[in-house]
Amino acid sequence: MSFAAIDASRVEKAAGASLQTLRSAPEPTEAYQRKVLMIERIEALARAAAETKGQGVITLTSEEFWLISRNW
């Protein structure tokens, strides 16, 4: 599995956009609920990293990056 350090504020914005897209067409499936929860966690972690002085970077796996970029 590959990892990348990415600007946390950009990840937060991307996760927010992804959540907005997902919530515009909710599905009653467990897979949908898991996807939303995972993206909410990514957004929260990115926000915390962006707000932490001297941090500003978050590390994502390729799967996490794919998950949020797929729903922009």
MMTF fields as JSON, N, C-alpha, C and O atoms, coordinates in Angstrom:
{
  "mmtfVersion": "1.0.0",
  "mmtfProducer": "UNKNOWN",
  "numBonds": 287,
  "numAtoms": 288,
  "numGroups": 72,
  "numChains": 1,
  "numModels": 1,
  "chainsPerModel": [1],
  "groupsPerChain": [72],
  "chainIdList": ["A"],
  "bondAtomList": [4, 2, 8, 6, 12, 10, 16, 14, 20, 18, 24, 22, 28, 26, 32, 30, 36, 34, 40, 38, 44, 42, 48, 46, 52, 50, 56, 54, 60, 58, 64, 62, 68, 66, 72, 70, 76, 74, 80, 78, 84, 82, 88, 86, 92, 90, 96, 94, 100, 98, 104, 102, 108, 106, 112, 110, 116, 114, 120, 118, 124, 122, 128, 126, 132, 130, 136, 134, 140, 138, 144, 142, 148, 146, 152, 150, 156, 154, 160, 158, 164, 162, 168, 166, 172, 170, 176, 174, 180, 178, 184, 182, 188, 186, 192, 190, 196, 194, 200, 198, 204, 202, 208, 206, 212, 210, 216, 214, 220, 218, 224, 222, 228, 226, 232, 230, 236, 234, 240, 238, 244, 242, 248, 246, 252, 250, 256, 254, 260, 258, 264, 262, 268, 266, 272, 270, 276, 274, 280, 278, 284, 282],
  "bondOrderList": [1, 1, 1, 1, 1, 1, 1, 1, 1, 1, 1, 1, 1, 1, 1, 1, 1, 1, 1, 1, 1, 1, 1, 1, 1, 1, 1, 1, 1, 1, 1, 1, 1, 1, 1, 1, 1, 1, 1, 1, 1, 1, 1, 1, 1, 1, 1, 1, 1, 1, 1, 1, 1, 1, 1, 1, 1, 1, 1, 1, 1, 1, 1, 1, 1, 1, 1, 1, 1, 1, 1],
  "groupList": [{"groupName": "MET", "atomNameList": ["N", "CA", "C", "O"], "elementList": ["N", "C", "C", "O"], "formalChargeList": [0, 0, 0, 0], "bondAtomList": [1, 0, 2, 1, 3, 2], "bondOrderList": [1, 1, 2], "singleLetterCode": "M", "chemCompType": "L-PEPTIDE LINKING"}, {"groupName": "SER", "atomNameList": ["N", "CA", "C", "O"], "elementList": ["N", "C", "C", "O"], "formalChargeList": [0, 0, 0, 0], "bondAtomList": [1, 0, 2, 1, 3, 2], "bondOrderList": [1, 1, 2], "singleLetterCode": "S", "chemCompType": "L-PEPTIDE LINKING"}, {"groupName": "PHE", "atomNameList": ["N", "CA", "C", "O"], "elementList": ["N", "C", "C", "O"], "formalChargeList": [0, 0, 0, 0], "bondAtomList": [1, 0, 2, 1, 3, 2], "bondOrderList": [1, 1, 2], "singleLetterCode": "F", "chemCompType": "L-PEPTIDE LINKING"}, {"groupName": "ALA", "atomNameList": ["N", "CA", "C", "O"], "elementList": ["N", "C", "C", "O"], "formalChargeList": [0, 0, 0, 0], "bondAtomList": [1, 0, 2, 1, 3, 2], "bondOrderList": [1, 1, 2], "singleLetterCode": "A", "chemCompType": "L-PEPTIDE LINKING"}, {"groupName": "ILE", "atomNameList": ["N", "CA", "C", "O"], "elementList": ["N", "C", "C", "O"], "formalChargeList": [0, 0, 0, 0], "bondAtomList": [1, 0, 2, 1, 3, 2], "bondOrderList": [1, 1, 2], "singleLetterCode": "I", "chemCompType": "L-PEPTIDE LINKING"}, {"groupName": "ASP", "atomNameList": ["N", "CA", "C", "O"], "elementList": ["N", "C", "C", "O"], "formalChargeList": [0, 0, 0, 0], "bondAtomList": [1, 0, 2, 1, 3, 2], "bondOrderList": [1, 1, 2], "singleLetterCode": "D", "chemCompType": "L-PEPTIDE LINKING"}, {"groupName": "ARG", "atomNameList": ["N", "CA", "C", "O"], "elementList": ["N", "C", "C", "O"], "formalChargeList": [0, 0, 0, 0], "bondAtomList": [1, 0, 2, 1, 3, 2], "bondOrderList": [1, 1, 2], "singleLetterCode": "R", "chemCompType": "L-PEPTIDE LINKING"}, {"groupName": "VAL", "atomNameList": ["N", "CA", "C", "O"], "elementList": ["N", "C", "C", "O"], "formalChargeList": [0, 0, 0, 0], "bondAtomList": [1, 0, 2, 1, 3, 2], "bondOrderList": [1, 1, 2], "singleLetterCode": "V", "chemCompType": "L-PEPTIDE LINKING"}, {"groupName": "GLU", "atomNameList": ["N", "CA", "C", "O"], "elementList": ["N", "C", "C", "O"], "formalChargeList": [0, 0, 0, 0], "bondAtomList": [1, 0, 2, 1, 3, 2], "bondOrderList": [1, 1, 2], "singleLetterCode": "E", "chemCompType": "L-PEPTIDE LINKING"}, {"groupName": "LYS", "atomNameList": ["N", "CA", "C", "O"], "elementList": ["N", "C", "C", "O"], "formalChargeList": [0, 0, 0, 0], "bondAtomList": [1, 0, 2, 1, 3, 2], "bondOrderList": [1, 1, 2], "singleLetterCode": "K", "chemCompType": "L-PEPTIDE LINKING"}, {"groupName": "GLY", "atomNameList": ["N", "CA", "C", "O"], "elementList": ["N", "C", "C", "O"], "formalChargeList": [0, 0, 0, 0], "bondAtomList": [1, 0, 2, 1, 3, 2], "bondOrderList": [1, 1, 2], "singleLetterCode": "G", "chemCompType": "PEPTIDE LINKING"}, {"groupName": "LEU", "atomNameList": ["N", "CA", "C", "O"], "elementList": ["N", "C", "C", "O"], "formalChargeList": [0, 0, 0, 0], "bondAtomList": [1, 0, 2, 1, 3, 2], "bondOrderList": [1, 1, 2], "singleLetterCode": "L", "chemCompType": "L-PEPTIDE LINKING"}, {"groupName": "GLN", "atomNameList": ["N", "CA", "C", "O"], "elementList": ["N", "C", "C", "O"], "formalChargeList": [0, 0, 0, 0], "bondAtomList": [1, 0, 2, 1, 3, 2], "bondOrderList": [1, 1, 2], "singleLetterCode": "Q", "chemCompType": "L-PEPTIDE LINKING"}, {"groupName": "THR", "atomNameList": ["N", "CA", "C", "O"], "elementList": ["N", "C", "C", "O"], "formalChargeList": [0, 0, 0, 0], "bondAtomList": [1, 0, 2, 1, 3, 2], "bondOrderList": [1, 1, 2], "singleLetterCode": "T", "chemCompType": "L-PEPTIDE LINKING"}, {"groupName": "PRO", "atomNameList": ["N", "CA", "C", "O"], "elementList": ["N", "C", "C", "O"], "formalChargeList": [0, 0, 0, 0], "bondAtomList": [1, 0, 2, 1, 3, 2], "bondOrderList": [1, 1, 2], "singleLetterCode": "P", "chemCompType": "L-PEPTIDE LINKING"}, {"groupName": "TYR", "atomNameList": ["N", "CA", "C", "O"], "elementList": ["N", "C", "C", "O"], "formalChargeList": [0, 0, 0, 0], "bondAtomList": [1, 0, 2, 1, 3, 2], "bondOrderList": [1, 1, 2], "singleLetterCode": "Y", "chemCompType": "L-PEPTIDE LINKING"}, {"groupName": "TRP", "atomNameList": ["N", "CA", "C", "O"], "elementList": ["N", "C", "C", "O"], "formalChargeList": [0, 0, 0, 0], "bondAtomList": [1, 0, 2, 1, 3, 2], "bondOrderList": [1, 1, 2], "singleLetterCode": "W", "chemCompType": "L-PEPTIDE LINKING"}, {"groupName": "ASN", "atomNameList": ["N", "CA", "C", "O"], "elementList": ["N", "C", "C", "O"], "formalChargeList": [0, 0, 0, 0], "bondAtomList": [1, 0, 2, 1, 3, 2], "bondOrderList": [1, 1, 2], "singleLetterCode": "N", "chemCompType": "L-PEPTIDE LINKING"}],
  "groupTypeList": [0, 1, 2, 3, 3, 4, 5, 3, 1, 6, 7, 8, 9, 3, 3, 10, 3, 1, 11, 12, 13, 11, 6, 1, 3, 14, 8, 14, 13, 8, 3, 15, 12, 6, 9, 7, 11, 0, 4, 8, 6, 4, 8, 3, 11, 3, 6, 3, 3, 3, 8, 13, 9, 10, 12, 10, 7, 4, 13, 11, 13, 1, 8, 8, 2, 16, 11, 4, 1, 6, 17, 16],
  "groupIdList": [1, 2, 3, 4, 5, 6, 7, 8, 9, 10, 11, 12, 13, 14, 15, 16, 17, 18, 19, 20, 21, 22, 23, 24, 25, 26, 27, 28, 29, 30, 31, 32, 33, 34, 35, 36, 37, 38, 39, 40, 41, 42, 43, 44, 45, 46, 47, 48, 49, 50, 51, 52, 53, 54, 55, 56, 57, 58, 59, 60, 61, 62, 63, 64, 65, 66, 67, 68, 69, 70, 71, 72],
  "secStructList": [7, 7, 3, 3, 3, 3, 3, 2, 2, 2, 2, 2, 2, 2, 2, 2, 2, 2, 2, 2, 2, 2, 2, 2, 1, 7, 7, 7, 1, 2, 2, 2, 2, 2, 2, 2, 2, 2, 2, 2, 2, 2, 2, 2, 2, 2, 2, 2, 2, 2, 2, 1, 6, 6, 7, 7, 3, 3, 3, 3, 3, 2, 2, 2, 2, 2, 2, 2, 2, 6, 6, 7],
  "xCoordList": [0.849, 0.0, 0.901, 1.91, 0.527, 1.34, 0.713, -0.494, 1.57, 1.166, 1.657, 2.623, 0.983, 1.415, 1.092, 0.037, 2.007, 1.773, 1.16, 1.742, -0.016, -0.772, -1.176, -1.364, -1.306, -1.727, -3.073, -4.058, -3.113, -4.298, -5.511, -6.633, -5.309, -6.462, -7.102, -8.32, -6.294, -6.846, -7.6, -8.641, -7.08, -7.761, -9.093, -10.102, -9.094, -10.338, -11.388, -12.545, -10.997, -11.935, -12.419, -13.602, -11.511, -11.88, -12.828, -13.791, -12.566, -13.442, -14.821, -15.84, -14.849, -16.127, -16.927, -18.139, -16.248, -16.918, -17.415, -18.501, -16.617, -17.0, -18.238, -19.152, -18.258, -19.423, -20.671, -21.761, -20.512, -21.649, -22.225, -23.442, -21.345, -21.777, -22.496, -23.563, -21.909, -22.527, -23.879, -24.817, -23.978, -25.229, -26.334, -27.505, -25.972, -26.988, -27.802, -28.897, -27.274, -27.977, -27.762, -27.058, -28.367, -28.14, -28.662, -29.641, -27.982, -28.37, -28.557, -27.863, -29.477, -29.727, -28.82, -29.192, -27.655, -26.783, -25.715, -25.355, -25.223, -24.147, -22.864, -22.119, -22.605, -21.406, -21.41, -20.38, -22.57, -22.704, -22.423, -21.705, -22.986, -22.791, -21.322, -20.807, -20.656, -19.229, -18.388, -17.457, -18.729, -18.0, -18.137, -17.153, -19.36, -19.603, -18.825, -18.188, -18.873, -18.148, -16.646, -15.996, -16.097, -14.66, -14.264, -13.244, -15.063, -14.757, -14.934, -14.171, -15.922, -16.084, -14.845, -14.391, -14.304, -13.084, -11.896, -11.119, -11.751, -10.658, -10.774, -9.781, -11.992, -12.22, -11.853, -11.2, -12.273, -11.984, -10.483, -9.959, -9.796, -8.341, -7.618, -6.671, -8.067, -7.451, -7.67, -6.766, -8.877, -9.166, -8.251, -7.69, -8.107, -7.239, -5.795, -5.117, -5.319, -3.946, -3.768, -2.733, -4.776, -4.698, -4.676, -4.041, -5.371, -5.459, -4.294, -4.13, -3.489, -2.367, -1.173, -0.719, -0.682, 0.441, 1.658, 2.03, 2.266, 3.461, 3.193, 4.141, 1.936, 1.611, 1.236, 2.125, -0.023, -0.495, -0.41, -0.735, 0.023, 0.145, -0.544, -0.489, -1.189, -1.811, -1.345, -1.167, -1.154, -0.736, -1.947, -2.656, -2.17, -3.278, -2.74, -1.692, -3.464, -3.142, -3.711, -4.54, -3.269, -3.798, -5.299, -6.036, -5.752, -7.18, -7.991, -9.058, -7.488, -8.186, -8.225, -9.247, -7.108, -7.069, -8.058, -8.787, -8.088, -9.012, -10.457, -11.291, -10.751, -12.099, -12.6, -13.734, -11.776, -12.274, -12.205, -13.065, -11.222, -11.113, -12.186, -12.58, -12.648, -13.668, -15.018, -15.838, -15.252, -16.564, -16.539, -17.486, -15.49, -15.452, -16.458, -16.593],
  "yCoordList": [-1.166, 0.0, 1.237, 1.282, 2.22, 3.431, 4.546, 4.573, 5.453, 6.575, 7.866, 7.867, 8.967, 10.278, 11.329, 11.285, 12.266, 13.405, 14.517, 14.95, 14.965, 15.939, 17.102, 16.932, 18.281, 19.474, 19.223, 18.905, 19.363, 19.026, 19.891, 19.385, 21.162, 22.021, 21.625, 21.716, 21.19, 20.736, 19.426, 19.218, 18.546, 17.28, 17.549, 16.917, 18.477, 18.822, 19.326, 18.91, 20.209, 20.729, 19.622, 19.56, 18.76, 17.663, 16.688, 16.224, 16.379, 15.476, 16.106, 15.422, 17.409, 18.107, 18.069, 17.856, 18.276, 18.216, 16.804, 16.615, 15.827, 14.437, 14.092, 13.425, 14.549, 14.311, 14.983, 14.412, 16.177, 16.897, 16.119, 16.006, 15.591, 14.791, 13.524, 13.189, 12.831, 11.599, 11.857, 11.082, 12.93, 13.227, 13.727, 13.73, 14.149, 14.614, 13.455, 13.665, 12.238, 11.051, 9.9, 8.941, 9.99, 8.946, 7.577, 7.467, 6.557, 5.175, 4.448, 4.751, 3.508, 2.796, 1.573, 0.65, 1.56, 0.392, 0.568, 1.689, -0.542, -0.509, 0.045, 0.767, -0.283, 0.211, 1.738, 2.379, 2.308, 3.761, 4.374, 5.368, 3.785, 4.297, 4.216, 5.132, 3.131, 2.986, 4.027, 4.601, 4.261, 5.245, 6.635, 7.362, 7.001, 8.314, 8.449, 9.475, 7.424, 7.465, 7.619, 8.391, 6.889, 6.966, 8.368, 8.912, 8.936, 10.272, 11.315, 12.28, 11.144, 12.06, 12.017, 13.058, 10.839, 10.715, 11.384, 12.079, 11.179, 11.812, 13.325, 14.015, 13.841, 15.288, 15.824, 16.861, 15.117, 15.557, 15.545, 16.484, 14.5, 14.431, 15.52, 16.131, 15.755, 16.795, 18.175, 19.011, 18.414, 19.694, 19.903, 20.983, 18.866, 18.953, 19.216, 20.029, 18.545, 18.756, 20.162, 20.793, 20.649, 21.991, 23.067, 24.108, 22.815, 23.795, 23.697, 24.578, 22.647, 22.462, 23.267, 23.111, 24.118, 24.978, 24.133, 23.212, 24.45, 23.746, 22.412, 21.721, 22.02, 20.721, 20.948, 21.04, 21.038, 21.361, 20.249, 20.466, 19.054, 17.937, 16.723, 16.496, 15.954, 14.697, 13.598, 13.833, 12.417, 11.281, 10.411, 9.981, 10.162, 9.312, 8.087, 8.138, 6.996, 5.827, 6.063, 6.95, 5.279, 5.418, 5.134, 5.744, 4.21, 3.894, 5.087, 5.397, 5.749, 6.912, 8.048, 8.716, 8.264, 9.311, 8.997, 9.882, 7.76, 7.347, 7.565, 8.028, 7.237, 7.364, 8.794, 9.028, 9.758, 11.14, 11.728, 12.529, 11.357, 11.937, 11.367, 12.034, 10.192, 9.553, 10.267, 10.171, 10.975, 11.603, 13.123, 13.781, 13.697, 15.16, 15.586, 16.778],
  "zCoordList": [0.0, 0.0, 0.0, 0.703, -0.785, -0.845, -0.004, 0.233, 0.432, 1.27, 0.635, -0.129, 0.956, 0.488, 1.544, 2.176, 1.724, 2.616, 1.766, 0.771, 2.173, 1.382, 2.278, 3.483, 1.683, 2.407, 3.086, 2.42, 4.395, 5.186, 4.844, 4.812, 4.593, 4.285, 2.957, 2.805, 2.004, 0.721, 0.892, 0.268, 1.734, 2.004, 2.702, 2.388, 3.638, 4.34, 3.348, 3.409, 2.445, 1.447, 0.511, 0.174, 0.097, -0.799, -0.112, -0.723, 1.137, 1.879, 2.061, 1.959, 2.328, 2.456, 1.163, 1.183, 0.041, -1.26, -1.543, -2.089, -1.169, -1.359, -0.529, -1.013, 0.714, 1.569, 1.015, 1.056, 0.505, -0.063, -1.249, -1.397, -2.081, -3.23, -2.774, -3.287, -1.817, -1.32, -0.668, -0.85, 0.081, 0.798, -0.123, 0.256, -1.326, -2.261, -2.835, -3.357, -2.74, -3.226, -2.247, -2.563, -1.056, -0.046, -0.49, -1.228, -0.02, -0.304, 1.032, 2.003, 1.085, 2.345, 2.556, 3.281, 1.938, 2.036, 3.109, 3.471, 3.601, 4.587, 3.968, 4.631, 2.715, 2.033, 1.96, 2.167, 1.664, 1.615, 2.983, 3.086, 4.027, 5.38, 5.8, 6.441, 5.443, 5.763, 5.03, 5.595, 3.769, 2.975, 3.59, 3.72, 3.967, 4.576, 5.885, 6.124, 6.728, 8.003, 7.799, 8.505, 6.84, 6.595, 6.108, 6.532, 5.23, 4.721, 5.813, 5.867, 6.684, 7.818, 8.716, 9.191, 8.948, 9.763, 9.093, 9.749, 7.793, 7.054, 7.157, 7.385, 6.986, 7.071, 8.456, 8.571, 9.501, 10.871, 11.152, 11.751, 10.73, 10.929, 10.138, 10.634, 8.917, 8.088, 8.701, 8.697, 9.232, 9.878, 11.079, 11.264, 11.888, 13.069, 12.662, 13.289, 11.63, 11.164, 10.6, 10.812, 9.883, 9.304, 10.386, 10.218, 11.498, 12.577, 13.564, 14.408, 13.47, 14.388, 13.898, 12.764, 14.763, 14.41, 14.033, 14.759, 12.907, 12.468, 11.811, 11.439, 11.652, 11.047, 9.593, 8.746, 9.281, 7.942, 6.918, 5.751, 7.325, 6.39, 6.989, 8.198, 6.139, 6.571, 5.617, 4.422, 6.153, 5.338, 5.047, 5.957, 3.771, 3.344, 2.626, 1.982, 2.743, 1.93, 0.536, 0.338, -0.409, -1.77, -1.788, -2.562, -0.937, -0.865, -0.337, -0.868, 0.699, 1.256, 0.243, 0.088, -0.445, -1.464, -2.576, -3.025, -3.019, -4.071, -3.613, -4.391, -2.369, -1.832, -1.9, -2.318, -1.498, -1.531, -2.941, -3.307, -3.725, -5.065, -5.993, -6.949, -5.74, -6.561, -6.458, -7.371, -5.365, -5.12, -5.238, -4.806, -5.806, -5.946, -6.975, -7.25]
}
